[in-house]
Amino acid sequence: MSTAELKIDLISRIANTEEPRIIEELRRLLDFELDKDAYELNPQQHQRVSEAKAEYFAGNVLSEQQADEAIDQWLDGK
Protein backbone atom coordinates (compact mmCIF):
# COMPACT_ATOMS: atom_id res chain seq x y z
CA MET A 1 0.00 0.00 0.00
CA SER A 2 1.42 3.38 -0.96
CA THR A 3 1.84 6.25 1.45
CA ALA A 4 -1.06 8.09 -0.17
CA GLU A 5 -3.29 5.02 0.19
CA LEU A 6 -2.26 4.61 3.82
CA LYS A 7 -3.11 8.25 4.54
CA ILE A 8 -6.53 7.92 2.91
CA ASP A 9 -7.22 4.72 4.85
CA LEU A 10 -6.14 6.34 8.11
CA ILE A 11 -8.25 9.46 7.50
CA SER A 12 -11.26 7.26 6.78
CA ARG A 13 -10.75 5.23 9.94
CA ILE A 14 -10.35 8.34 12.06
CA ALA A 15 -13.51 9.85 10.55
CA ASN A 16 -15.45 6.70 11.46
CA THR A 17 -14.03 6.35 14.97
CA GLU A 18 -16.39 7.21 17.79
CA GLU A 19 -13.85 6.63 20.57
CA PRO A 20 -12.32 9.96 21.72
CA ARG A 21 -9.49 8.12 23.51
CA ILE A 22 -8.19 6.73 20.22
CA ILE A 23 -8.37 10.11 18.49
CA GLU A 24 -6.57 11.79 21.41
CA GLU A 25 -3.85 9.13 21.36
CA LEU A 26 -3.36 9.56 17.59
CA ARG A 27 -3.08 13.32 18.08
CA ARG A 28 -0.54 12.87 20.87
CA LEU A 29 1.53 10.53 18.71
CA LEU A 30 1.48 12.87 15.74
CA ASP A 31 2.32 15.88 17.91
CA PHE A 32 5.31 13.98 19.28
CA GLU A 33 6.53 12.79 15.88
CA LEU A 34 6.11 16.16 14.18
CA ASP A 35 7.72 18.22 16.95
CA LYS A 36 11.22 19.07 15.72
CA ASP A 37 12.27 20.91 18.88
CA ALA A 38 14.75 19.31 21.25
CA TYR A 39 13.20 17.36 24.09
CA GLU A 40 13.90 19.00 27.43
CA LEU A 41 14.66 16.75 30.37
CA ASN A 42 13.61 17.70 33.88
CA PRO A 43 16.20 17.54 36.72
CA GLN A 44 15.12 14.04 37.77
CA GLN A 45 15.50 12.77 34.20
CA HIS A 46 18.96 14.36 33.94
CA GLN A 47 19.93 12.63 37.17
CA ARG A 48 18.69 9.24 35.97
CA VAL A 49 20.53 9.60 32.63
CA SER A 50 23.73 10.43 34.52
CA GLU A 51 23.26 7.39 36.76
CA ALA A 52 22.62 5.14 33.75
CA LYS A 53 25.77 6.42 32.01
CA ALA A 54 27.82 5.75 35.13
CA GLU A 55 26.42 2.21 35.35
CA TYR A 56 27.25 1.62 31.68
CA PHE A 57 30.82 2.90 31.97
CA ALA A 58 31.31 0.80 35.12
CA GLY A 59 30.34 -2.29 33.12
CA ASN A 60 27.03 -2.85 34.89
CA VAL A 61 25.21 -4.03 31.77
CA LEU A 62 23.34 -7.13 30.65
CA SER A 63 23.69 -8.94 27.38
CA GLU A 64 20.56 -9.18 25.25
CA GLN A 65 20.18 -12.82 26.30
CA GLN A 66 20.53 -11.95 30.00
CA ALA A 67 17.98 -9.17 29.65
CA ASP A 68 15.55 -11.47 27.84
CA GLU A 69 15.93 -14.08 30.60
CA ALA A 70 15.37 -11.47 33.32
CA ILE A 71 12.25 -10.22 31.55
CA ASP A 72 10.94 -13.76 31.13
CA GLN A 73 11.49 -14.47 34.84
CA TRP A 74 9.71 -11.24 35.75
CA LEU A 75 6.78 -12.06 33.46
CA ASP A 76 6.51 -15.58 34.87
CA GLY A 77 6.25 -14.12 38.37
CA LYS A 78 3.22 -11.99 37.42
PDB file with one MODEL, atoms N, CA, C and O in Angstrom:
MODEL        1
ATOM      1  N   MET A   1       0.857  -1.176   0.000  1.00  0.00           N
ATOM      2  CA  MET A   1       0.000   0.000   0.000  1.00  0.00           C
ATOM      3  C   MET A   1       0.899   1.233   0.000  1.00  0.00           C
ATOM      4  O   MET A   1       1.848   1.318   0.780  1.00  0.00           O
ATOM      5  N   SER A   2       0.604   2.162  -0.854  1.00  0.00           N
ATOM      6  CA  SER A   2       1.418   3.375  -0.960  1.00  0.00           C
ATOM      7  C   SER A   2       1.144   4.304   0.228  1.00  0.00           C
ATOM      8  O   SER A   2       0.176   4.131   0.968  1.00  0.00           O
ATOM      9  N   THR A   3       2.017   5.278   0.379  1.00  0.00           N
ATOM     10  CA  THR A   3       1.839   6.251   1.453  1.00  0.00           C
ATOM     11  C   THR A   3       0.525   7.000   1.298  1.00  0.00           C
ATOM     12  O   THR A   3      -0.183   7.231   2.277  1.00  0.00           O
ATOM     13  N   ALA A   4       0.204   7.376   0.074  1.00  0.00           N
ATOM     14  CA  ALA A   4      -1.059   8.085  -0.172  1.00  0.00           C
ATOM     15  C   ALA A   4      -2.257   7.221   0.200  1.00  0.00           C
ATOM     16  O   ALA A   4      -3.217   7.705   0.800  1.00  0.00           O
ATOM     17  N   GLU A   5      -2.198   5.939  -0.156  1.00  0.00           N
ATOM     18  CA  GLU A   5      -3.294   5.023   0.187  1.00  0.00           C
ATOM     19  C   GLU A   5      -3.402   4.833   1.697  1.00  0.00           C
ATOM     20  O   GLU A   5      -4.501   4.766   2.248  1.00  0.00           O
ATOM     21  N   LEU A   6      -2.252   4.747   2.357  1.00  0.00           N
ATOM     22  CA  LEU A   6      -2.255   4.611   3.822  1.00  0.00           C
ATOM     23  C   LEU A   6      -2.887   5.835   4.481  1.00  0.00           C
ATOM     24  O   LEU A   6      -3.671   5.706   5.422  1.00  0.00           O
ATOM     25  N   LYS A   7      -2.545   7.013   3.987  1.00  0.00           N
ATOM     26  CA  LYS A   7      -3.111   8.250   4.540  1.00  0.00           C
ATOM     27  C   LYS A   7      -4.622   8.280   4.361  1.00  0.00           C
ATOM     28  O   LYS A   7      -5.352   8.621   5.292  1.00  0.00           O
ATOM     29  N   ILE A   8      -5.092   7.929   3.176  1.00  0.00           N
ATOM     30  CA  ILE A   8      -6.534   7.924   2.910  1.00  0.00           C
ATOM     31  C   ILE A   8      -7.237   6.923   3.826  1.00  0.00           C
ATOM     32  O   ILE A   8      -8.291   7.220   4.389  1.00  0.00           O
ATOM     33  N   ASP A   9      -6.646   5.737   3.969  1.00  0.00           N
ATOM     34  CA  ASP A   9      -7.222   4.720   4.852  1.00  0.00           C
ATOM     35  C   ASP A   9      -7.279   5.217   6.288  1.00  0.00           C
ATOM     36  O   ASP A   9      -8.288   5.044   6.971  1.00  0.00           O
ATOM     37  N   LEU A  10      -6.198   5.834   6.744  1.00  0.00           N
ATOM     38  CA  LEU A  10      -6.143   6.342   8.111  1.00  0.00           C
ATOM     39  C   LEU A  10      -7.167   7.451   8.342  1.00  0.00           C
ATOM     40  O   LEU A  10      -7.847   7.470   9.367  1.00  0.00           O
ATOM     41  N   ILE A  11      -7.274   8.371   7.389  1.00  0.00           N
ATOM     42  CA  ILE A  11      -8.252   9.458   7.500  1.00  0.00           C
ATOM     43  C   ILE A  11      -9.658   8.887   7.577  1.00  0.00           C
ATOM     44  O   ILE A  11     -10.477   9.349   8.372  1.00  0.00           O
ATOM     45  N   SER A  12      -9.939   7.897   6.764  1.00  0.00           N
ATOM     46  CA  SER A  12     -11.258   7.264   6.777  1.00  0.00           C
ATOM     47  C   SER A  12     -11.543   6.605   8.126  1.00  0.00           C
ATOM     48  O   SER A  12     -12.636   6.744   8.675  1.00  0.00           O
ATOM     49  N   ARG A  13     -10.569   5.900   8.643  1.00  0.00           N
ATOM     50  CA  ARG A  13     -10.754   5.231   9.935  1.00  0.00           C
ATOM     51  C   ARG A  13     -10.964   6.243  11.060  1.00  0.00           C
ATOM     52  O   ARG A  13     -11.813   6.047  11.930  1.00  0.00           O
ATOM     53  N   ILE A  14     -10.195   7.311  11.037  1.00  0.00           N
ATOM     54  CA  ILE A  14     -10.351   8.343  12.062  1.00  0.00           C
ATOM     55  C   ILE A  14     -11.732   8.967  11.971  1.00  0.00           C
ATOM     56  O   ILE A  14     -12.379   9.198  12.993  1.00  0.00           O
ATOM     57  N   ALA A  15     -12.192   9.243  10.750  1.00  0.00           N
ATOM     58  CA  ALA A  15     -13.511   9.850  10.550  1.00  0.00           C
ATOM     59  C   ALA A  15     -14.622   8.953  11.065  1.00  0.00           C
ATOM     60  O   ALA A  15     -15.662   9.447  11.500  1.00  0.00           O
ATOM     61  N   ASN A  16     -14.419   7.646  11.022  1.00  0.00           N
ATOM     62  CA  ASN A  16     -15.451   6.701  11.459  1.00  0.00           C
ATOM     63  C   ASN A  16     -15.297   6.263  12.914  1.00  0.00           C
ATOM     64  O   ASN A  16     -16.123   5.503  13.418  1.00  0.00           O
ATOM     65  N   THR A  17     -14.265   6.726  13.585  1.00  0.00           N
ATOM     66  CA  THR A  17     -14.026   6.348  14.974  1.00  0.00           C
ATOM     67  C   THR A  17     -14.878   7.196  15.911  1.00  0.00           C
ATOM     68  O   THR A  17     -14.908   8.423  15.813  1.00  0.00           O
ATOM     69  N   GLU A  18     -15.558   6.525  16.805  1.00  0.00           N
ATOM     70  CA  GLU A  18     -16.392   7.206  17.792  1.00  0.00           C
ATOM     71  C   GLU A  18     -15.703   7.317  19.154  1.00  0.00           C
ATOM     72  O   GLU A  18     -16.219   7.962  20.066  1.00  0.00           O
ATOM     73  N   GLU A  19     -14.546   6.689  19.282  1.00  0.00           N
ATOM     74  CA  GLU A  19     -13.850   6.630  20.572  1.00  0.00           C
ATOM     75  C   GLU A  19     -12.883   7.806  20.713  1.00  0.00           C
ATOM     76  O   GLU A  19     -11.849   7.832  20.045  1.00  0.00           O
ATOM     77  N   PRO A  20     -13.201   8.782  21.571  1.00  0.00           N
ATOM     78  CA  PRO A  20     -12.317   9.960  21.722  1.00  0.00           C
ATOM     79  C   PRO A  20     -10.916   9.596  22.192  1.00  0.00           C
ATOM     80  O   PRO A  20      -9.949  10.267  21.833  1.00  0.00           O
ATOM     81  N   ARG A  21     -10.799   8.538  22.991  1.00  0.00           N
ATOM     82  CA  ARG A  21      -9.495   8.124  23.514  1.00  0.00           C
ATOM     83  C   ARG A  21      -8.539   7.780  22.373  1.00  0.00           C
ATOM     84  O   ARG A  21      -7.358   8.122  22.429  1.00  0.00           O
ATOM     85  N   ILE A  22      -9.037   7.112  21.350  1.00  0.00           N
ATOM     86  CA  ILE A  22      -8.188   6.734  20.218  1.00  0.00           C
ATOM     87  C   ILE A  22      -7.753   7.973  19.444  1.00  0.00           C
ATOM     88  O   ILE A  22      -6.592   8.098  19.055  1.00  0.00           O
ATOM     89  N   ILE A  23      -8.686   8.876  19.230  1.00  0.00           N
ATOM     90  CA  ILE A  23      -8.366  10.105  18.494  1.00  0.00           C
ATOM     91  C   ILE A  23      -7.348  10.933  19.265  1.00  0.00           C
ATOM     92  O   ILE A  23      -6.412  11.473  18.674  1.00  0.00           O
ATOM     93  N   GLU A  24      -7.521  11.038  20.580  1.00  0.00           N
ATOM     94  CA  GLU A  24      -6.568  11.786  21.407  1.00  0.00           C
ATOM     95  C   GLU A  24      -5.184  11.152  21.362  1.00  0.00           C
ATOM     96  O   GLU A  24      -4.176  11.856  21.301  1.00  0.00           O
ATOM     97  N   GLU A  25      -5.136   9.819  21.392  1.00  0.00           N
ATOM     98  CA  GLU A  25      -3.846   9.134  21.356  1.00  0.00           C
ATOM     99  C   GLU A  25      -3.161   9.335  19.995  1.00  0.00           C
ATOM    100  O   GLU A  25      -1.946   9.523  19.939  1.00  0.00           O
ATOM    101  N   LEU A  26      -3.924   9.296  18.916  1.00  0.00           N
ATOM    102  CA  LEU A  26      -3.364   9.565  17.595  1.00  0.00           C
ATOM    103  C   LEU A  26      -2.809  10.989  17.521  1.00  0.00           C
ATOM    104  O   LEU A  26      -1.733  11.218  16.969  1.00  0.00           O
ATOM    105  N   ARG A  27      -3.539  11.920  18.071  1.00  0.00           N
ATOM    106  CA  ARG A  27      -3.081  13.318  18.077  1.00  0.00           C
ATOM    107  C   ARG A  27      -1.790  13.473  18.871  1.00  0.00           C
ATOM    108  O   ARG A  27      -0.867  14.170  18.450  1.00  0.00           O
ATOM    109  N   ARG A  28      -1.737  12.809  20.034  1.00  0.00           N
ATOM    110  CA  ARG A  28      -0.544  12.866  20.870  1.00  0.00           C
ATOM    111  C   ARG A  28       0.655  12.279  20.128  1.00  0.00           C
ATOM    112  O   ARG A  28       1.749  12.842  20.173  1.00  0.00           O
ATOM    113  N   LEU A  29       0.458  11.168  19.455  1.00  0.00           N
ATOM    114  CA  LEU A  29       1.531  10.527  18.712  1.00  0.00           C
ATOM    115  C   LEU A  29       2.019  11.414  17.570  1.00  0.00           C
ATOM    116  O   LEU A  29       3.224  11.565  17.366  1.00  0.00           O
ATOM    117  N   LEU A  30       1.095  11.989  16.837  1.00  0.00           N
ATOM    118  CA  LEU A  30       1.480  12.870  15.737  1.00  0.00           C
ATOM    119  C   LEU A  30       2.172  14.124  16.248  1.00  0.00           C
ATOM    120  O   LEU A  30       3.158  14.568  15.660  1.00  0.00           O
ATOM    121  N   ASP A  31       1.672  14.698  17.329  1.00  0.00           N
ATOM    122  CA  ASP A  31       2.324  15.878  17.908  1.00  0.00           C
ATOM    123  C   ASP A  31       3.768  15.562  18.276  1.00  0.00           C
ATOM    124  O   ASP A  31       4.674  16.356  18.026  1.00  0.00           O
ATOM    125  N   PHE A  32       3.969  14.385  18.875  1.00  0.00           N
ATOM    126  CA  PHE A  32       5.313  13.982  19.282  1.00  0.00           C
ATOM    127  C   PHE A  32       6.215  13.789  18.062  1.00  0.00           C
ATOM    128  O   PHE A  32       7.347  14.272  18.045  1.00  0.00           O
ATOM    129  N   GLU A  33       5.725  13.094  17.056  1.00  0.00           N
ATOM    130  CA  GLU A  33       6.530  12.795  15.875  1.00  0.00           C
ATOM    131  C   GLU A  33       6.839  14.036  15.049  1.00  0.00           C
ATOM    132  O   GLU A  33       7.907  14.124  14.443  1.00  0.00           O
ATOM    133  N   LEU A  34       5.927  14.986  15.017  1.00  0.00           N
ATOM    134  CA  LEU A  34       6.113  16.162  14.177  1.00  0.00           C
ATOM    135  C   LEU A  34       6.839  17.294  14.877  1.00  0.00           C
ATOM    136  O   LEU A  34       7.226  18.268  14.233  1.00  0.00           O
ATOM    137  N   ASP A  35       7.031  17.184  16.188  1.00  0.00           N
ATOM    138  CA  ASP A  35       7.724  18.223  16.948  1.00  0.00           C
ATOM    139  C   ASP A  35       9.224  18.107  16.688  1.00  0.00           C
ATOM    140  O   ASP A  35       9.841  17.107  17.056  1.00  0.00           O
ATOM    141  N   LYS A  36       9.802  19.103  16.071  1.00  0.00           N
ATOM    142  CA  LYS A  36      11.225  19.068  15.717  1.00  0.00           C
ATOM    143  C   LYS A  36      12.107  19.722  16.773  1.00  0.00           C
ATOM    144  O   LYS A  36      13.332  19.720  16.644  1.00  0.00           O
ATOM    145  N   ASP A  37      11.495  20.285  17.824  1.00  0.00           N
ATOM    146  CA  ASP A  37      12.273  20.910  18.883  1.00  0.00           C
ATOM    147  C   ASP A  37      12.964  19.839  19.725  1.00  0.00           C
ATOM    148  O   ASP A  37      12.520  18.692  19.779  1.00  0.00           O
ATOM    149  N   ALA A  38      14.035  20.225  20.366  1.00  0.00           N
ATOM    150  CA  ALA A  38      14.749  19.312  21.251  1.00  0.00           C
ATOM    151  C   ALA A  38      13.895  19.016  22.469  1.00  0.00           C
ATOM    152  O   ALA A  38      13.216  19.894  23.003  1.00  0.00           O
ATOM    153  N   TYR A  39      13.942  17.762  22.899  1.00  0.00           N
ATOM    154  CA  TYR A  39      13.199  17.359  24.087  1.00  0.00           C
ATOM    155  C   TYR A  39      13.952  17.817  25.322  1.00  0.00           C
ATOM    156  O   TYR A  39      15.145  17.545  25.458  1.00  0.00           O
ATOM    157  N   GLU A  40      13.280  18.498  26.208  1.00  0.00           N
ATOM    158  CA  GLU A  40      13.904  19.004  27.431  1.00  0.00           C
ATOM    159  C   GLU A  40      13.676  18.034  28.578  1.00  0.00           C
ATOM    160  O   GLU A  40      12.539  17.664  28.873  1.00  0.00           O
ATOM    161  N   LEU A  41      14.755  17.626  29.219  1.00  0.00           N
ATOM    162  CA  LEU A  41      14.659  16.745  30.375  1.00  0.00           C
ATOM    163  C   LEU A  41      14.500  17.576  31.639  1.00  0.00           C
ATOM    164  O   LEU A  41      15.059  18.666  31.760  1.00  0.00           O
ATOM    165  N   ASN A  42      13.723  17.038  32.583  1.00  0.00           N
ATOM    166  CA  ASN A  42      13.612  17.698  33.877  1.00  0.00           C
ATOM    167  C   ASN A  42      14.801  17.259  34.738  1.00  0.00           C
ATOM    168  O   ASN A  42      15.523  16.343  34.344  1.00  0.00           O
ATOM    169  N   PRO A  43      15.025  17.878  35.890  1.00  0.00           N
ATOM    170  CA  PRO A  43      16.197  17.536  36.718  1.00  0.00           C
ATOM    171  C   PRO A  43      16.261  16.060  37.111  1.00  0.00           C
ATOM    172  O   PRO A  43      17.346  15.479  37.150  1.00  0.00           O
ATOM    173  N   GLN A  44      15.123  15.456  37.398  1.00  0.00           N
ATOM    174  CA  GLN A  44      15.117  14.037  37.767  1.00  0.00           C
ATOM    175  C   GLN A  44      15.542  13.163  36.579  1.00  0.00           C
ATOM    176  O   GLN A  44      16.250  12.172  36.755  1.00  0.00           O
ATOM    177  N   GLN A  45      15.109  13.535  35.384  1.00  0.00           N
ATOM    178  CA  GLN A  45      15.495  12.771  34.201  1.00  0.00           C
ATOM    179  C   GLN A  45      16.989  12.930  33.925  1.00  0.00           C
ATOM    180  O   GLN A  45      17.661  11.963  33.565  1.00  0.00           O
ATOM    181  N   HIS A  46      17.509  14.144  34.093  1.00  0.00           N
ATOM    182  CA  HIS A  46      18.958  14.358  33.935  1.00  0.00           C
ATOM    183  C   HIS A  46      19.729  13.483  34.917  1.00  0.00           C
ATOM    184  O   HIS A  46      20.730  12.866  34.553  1.00  0.00           O
ATOM    185  N   GLN A  47      19.264  13.433  36.150  1.00  0.00           N
ATOM    186  CA  GLN A  47      19.932  12.631  37.174  1.00  0.00           C
ATOM    187  C   GLN A  47      19.927  11.159  36.795  1.00  0.00           C
ATOM    188  O   GLN A  47      20.946  10.481  36.925  1.00  0.00           O
ATOM    189  N   ARG A  48      18.789  10.660  36.329  1.00  0.00           N
ATOM    190  CA  ARG A  48      18.691   9.243  35.966  1.00  0.00           C
ATOM    191  C   ARG A  48      19.578   8.914  34.764  1.00  0.00           C
ATOM    192  O   ARG A  48      20.192   7.847  34.724  1.00  0.00           O
ATOM    193  N   VAL A  49      19.651   9.819  33.787  1.00  0.00           N
ATOM    194  CA  VAL A  49      20.526   9.603  32.633  1.00  0.00           C
ATOM    195  C   VAL A  49      21.980   9.547  33.092  1.00  0.00           C
ATOM    196  O   VAL A  49      22.744   8.701  32.627  1.00  0.00           O
ATOM    197  N   SER A  50      22.367  10.436  33.996  1.00  0.00           N
ATOM    198  CA  SER A  50      23.733  10.430  34.523  1.00  0.00           C
ATOM    199  C   SER A  50      24.037   9.127  35.248  1.00  0.00           C
ATOM    200  O   SER A  50      25.118   8.560  35.089  1.00  0.00           O
ATOM    201  N   GLU A  51      23.084   8.655  36.044  1.00  0.00           N
ATOM    202  CA  GLU A  51      23.258   7.390  36.756  1.00  0.00           C
ATOM    203  C   GLU A  51      23.398   6.226  35.785  1.00  0.00           C
ATOM    204  O   GLU A  51      24.238   5.347  35.979  1.00  0.00           O
ATOM    205  N   ALA A  52      22.573   6.221  34.741  1.00  0.00           N
ATOM    206  CA  ALA A  52      22.621   5.143  33.748  1.00  0.00           C
ATOM    207  C   ALA A  52      23.960   5.146  33.005  1.00  0.00           C
ATOM    208  O   ALA A  52      24.523   4.085  32.738  1.00  0.00           O
ATOM    209  N   LYS A  53      24.467   6.333  32.672  1.00  0.00           N
ATOM    210  CA  LYS A  53      25.772   6.418  32.008  1.00  0.00           C
ATOM    211  C   LYS A  53      26.867   5.872  32.918  1.00  0.00           C
ATOM    212  O   LYS A  53      27.745   5.137  32.467  1.00  0.00           O
ATOM    213  N   ALA A  54      26.814   6.227  34.178  1.00  0.00           N
ATOM    214  CA  ALA A  54      27.818   5.747  35.130  1.00  0.00           C
ATOM    215  C   ALA A  54      27.767   4.224  35.242  1.00  0.00           C
ATOM    216  O   ALA A  54      28.809   3.570  35.280  1.00  0.00           O
ATOM    217  N   GLU A  55      26.568   3.662  35.293  1.00  0.00           N
ATOM    218  CA  GLU A  55      26.421   2.206  35.348  1.00  0.00           C
ATOM    219  C   GLU A  55      27.016   1.561  34.099  1.00  0.00           C
ATOM    220  O   GLU A  55      27.707   0.546  34.183  1.00  0.00           O
ATOM    221  N   TYR A  56      26.742   2.157  32.948  1.00  0.00           N
ATOM    222  CA  TYR A  56      27.253   1.620  31.684  1.00  0.00           C
ATOM    223  C   TYR A  56      28.776   1.640  31.670  1.00  0.00           C
ATOM    224  O   TYR A  56      29.407   0.630  31.358  1.00  0.00           O
ATOM    225  N   PHE A  57      29.367   2.774  32.004  1.00  0.00           N
ATOM    226  CA  PHE A  57      30.819   2.905  31.969  1.00  0.00           C
ATOM    227  C   PHE A  57      31.497   2.038  33.030  1.00  0.00           C
ATOM    228  O   PHE A  57      32.669   1.690  32.888  1.00  0.00           O
ATOM    229  N   ALA A  58      30.765   1.687  34.095  1.00  0.00           N
ATOM    230  CA  ALA A  58      31.308   0.797  35.123  1.00  0.00           C
ATOM    231  C   ALA A  58      31.151  -0.673  34.724  1.00  0.00           C
ATOM    232  O   ALA A  58      31.607  -1.567  35.437  1.00  0.00           O
ATOM    233  N   GLY A  59      30.508  -0.913  33.591  1.00  0.00           N
ATOM    234  CA  GLY A  59      30.344  -2.288  33.119  1.00  0.00           C
ATOM    235  C   GLY A  59      29.124  -2.986  33.681  1.00  0.00           C
ATOM    236  O   GLY A  59      28.989  -4.201  33.531  1.00  0.00           O
ATOM    237  N   ASN A  60      28.247  -2.260  34.315  1.00  0.00           N
ATOM    238  CA  ASN A  60      27.033  -2.849  34.890  1.00  0.00           C
ATOM    239  C   ASN A  60      25.941  -2.933  33.824  1.00  0.00           C
ATOM    240  O   ASN A  60      24.957  -2.194  33.850  1.00  0.00           O
ATOM    241  N   VAL A  61      26.151  -3.862  32.883  1.00  0.00           N
ATOM    242  CA  VAL A  61      25.211  -4.027  31.772  1.00  0.00           C
ATOM    243  C   VAL A  61      24.863  -5.499  31.625  1.00  0.00           C
ATOM    244  O   VAL A  61      25.582  -6.371  32.114  1.00  0.00           O
ATOM    245  N   LEU A  62      23.756  -5.765  30.949  1.00  0.00           N
ATOM    246  CA  LEU A  62      23.344  -7.128  30.650  1.00  0.00           C
ATOM    247  C   LEU A  62      23.458  -7.358  29.148  1.00  0.00           C
ATOM    248  O   LEU A  62      23.279  -6.441  28.346  1.00  0.00           O
ATOM    249  N   SER A  63      23.757  -8.591  28.791  1.00  0.00           N
ATOM    250  CA  SER A  63      23.689  -8.945  27.376  1.00  0.00           C
ATOM    251  C   SER A  63      22.217  -9.028  26.993  1.00  0.00           C
ATOM    252  O   SER A  63      21.343  -9.053  27.859  1.00  0.00           O
ATOM    253  N   GLU A  64      21.951  -9.071  25.700  1.00  0.00           N
ATOM    254  CA  GLU A  64      20.556  -9.182  25.251  1.00  0.00           C
ATOM    255  C   GLU A  64      19.929 -10.458  25.794  1.00  0.00           C
ATOM    256  O   GLU A  64      18.771 -10.455  26.211  1.00  0.00           O
ATOM    257  N   GLN A  65      20.687 -11.546  25.789  1.00  0.00           N
ATOM    258  CA  GLN A  65      20.175 -12.816  26.295  1.00  0.00           C
ATOM    259  C   GLN A  65      19.871 -12.728  27.791  1.00  0.00           C
ATOM    260  O   GLN A  65      18.833 -13.212  28.241  1.00  0.00           O
ATOM    261  N   GLN A  66      20.771 -12.111  28.563  1.00  0.00           N
ATOM    262  CA  GLN A  66      20.532 -11.952  29.996  1.00  0.00           C
ATOM    263  C   GLN A  66      19.297 -11.092  30.262  1.00  0.00           C
ATOM    264  O   GLN A  66      18.503 -11.388  31.155  1.00  0.00           O
ATOM    265  N   ALA A  67      19.148 -10.036  29.484  1.00  0.00           N
ATOM    266  CA  ALA A  67      17.982  -9.167  29.650  1.00  0.00           C
ATOM    267  C   ALA A  67      16.702  -9.917  29.313  1.00  0.00           C
ATOM    268  O   ALA A  67      15.706  -9.804  30.028  1.00  0.00           O
ATOM    269  N   ASP A  68      16.726 -10.685  28.224  1.00  0.00           N
ATOM    270  CA  ASP A  68      15.551 -11.472  27.841  1.00  0.00           C
ATOM    271  C   ASP A  68      15.180 -12.464  28.946  1.00  0.00           C
ATOM    272  O   ASP A  68      14.003 -12.629  29.268  1.00  0.00           O
ATOM    273  N   GLU A  69      16.185 -13.118  29.522  1.00  0.00           N
ATOM    274  CA  GLU A  69      15.932 -14.077  30.601  1.00  0.00           C
ATOM    275  C   GLU A  69      15.354 -13.377  31.831  1.00  0.00           C
ATOM    276  O   GLU A  69      14.431 -13.893  32.461  1.00  0.00           O
ATOM    277  N   ALA A  70      15.887 -12.216  32.171  1.00  0.00           N
ATOM    278  CA  ALA A  70      15.375 -11.467  33.325  1.00  0.00           C
ATOM    279  C   ALA A  70      13.928 -11.048  33.088  1.00  0.00           C
ATOM    280  O   ALA A  70      13.102 -11.120  33.998  1.00  0.00           O
ATOM    281  N   ILE A  71      13.622 -10.610  31.872  1.00  0.00           N
ATOM    282  CA  ILE A  71      12.250 -10.215  31.550  1.00  0.00           C
ATOM    283  C   ILE A  71      11.326 -11.424  31.621  1.00  0.00           C
ATOM    284  O   ILE A  71      10.227 -11.331  32.168  1.00  0.00           O
ATOM    285  N   ASP A  72      11.758 -12.552  31.077  1.00  0.00           N
ATOM    286  CA  ASP A  72      10.944 -13.764  31.126  1.00  0.00           C
ATOM    287  C   ASP A  72      10.673 -14.188  32.561  1.00  0.00           C
ATOM    288  O   ASP A  72       9.550 -14.571  32.887  1.00  0.00           O
ATOM    289  N   GLN A  73      11.680 -14.127  33.422  1.00  0.00           N
ATOM    290  CA  GLN A  73      11.489 -14.467  34.836  1.00  0.00           C
ATOM    291  C   GLN A  73      10.499 -13.521  35.494  1.00  0.00           C
ATOM    292  O   GLN A  73       9.643 -13.941  36.273  1.00  0.00           O
ATOM    293  N   TRP A  74      10.623 -12.241  35.172  1.00  0.00           N
ATOM    294  CA  TRP A  74       9.715 -11.244  35.745  1.00  0.00           C
ATOM    295  C   TRP A  74       8.286 -11.494  35.285  1.00  0.00           C
ATOM    296  O   TRP A  74       7.351 -11.412  36.082  1.00  0.00           O
ATOM    297  N   LEU A  75       8.113 -11.800  34.000  1.00  0.00           N
ATOM    298  CA  LEU A  75       6.778 -12.057  33.465  1.00  0.00           C
ATOM    299  C   LEU A  75       6.177 -13.329  34.050  1.00  0.00           C
ATOM    300  O   LEU A  75       4.972 -13.383  34.296  1.00  0.00           O
ATOM    301  N   ASP A  76       6.994 -14.347  34.275  1.00  0.00           N
ATOM    302  CA  ASP A  76       6.509 -15.585  34.872  1.00  0.00           C
ATOM    303  C   ASP A  76       6.036 -15.376  36.304  1.00  0.00           C
ATOM    304  O   ASP A  76       5.158 -16.093  36.783  1.00  0.00           O
ATOM    305  N   GLY A  77       6.619 -14.396  36.984  1.00  0.00           N
ATOM    306  CA  GLY A  77       6.253 -14.116  38.368  1.00  0.00           C
ATOM    307  C   GLY A  77       4.969 -13.306  38.490  1.00  0.00           C
ATOM    308  O   GLY A  77       4.462 -13.119  39.596  1.00  0.00           O
ATOM    309  N   LYS A  78       4.448 -12.834  37.399  1.00  0.00           N
ATOM    310  CA  LYS A  78       3.225 -11.994  37.423  1.00  0.00           C
ATOM    311  C   LYS A  78       1.995 -12.842  37.521  1.00  0.00           C
ATOM    312  O   LYS A  78       0.883 -12.316  37.554  1.00  0.00           O
TER     313      LYS A  78
ENDMDL
END
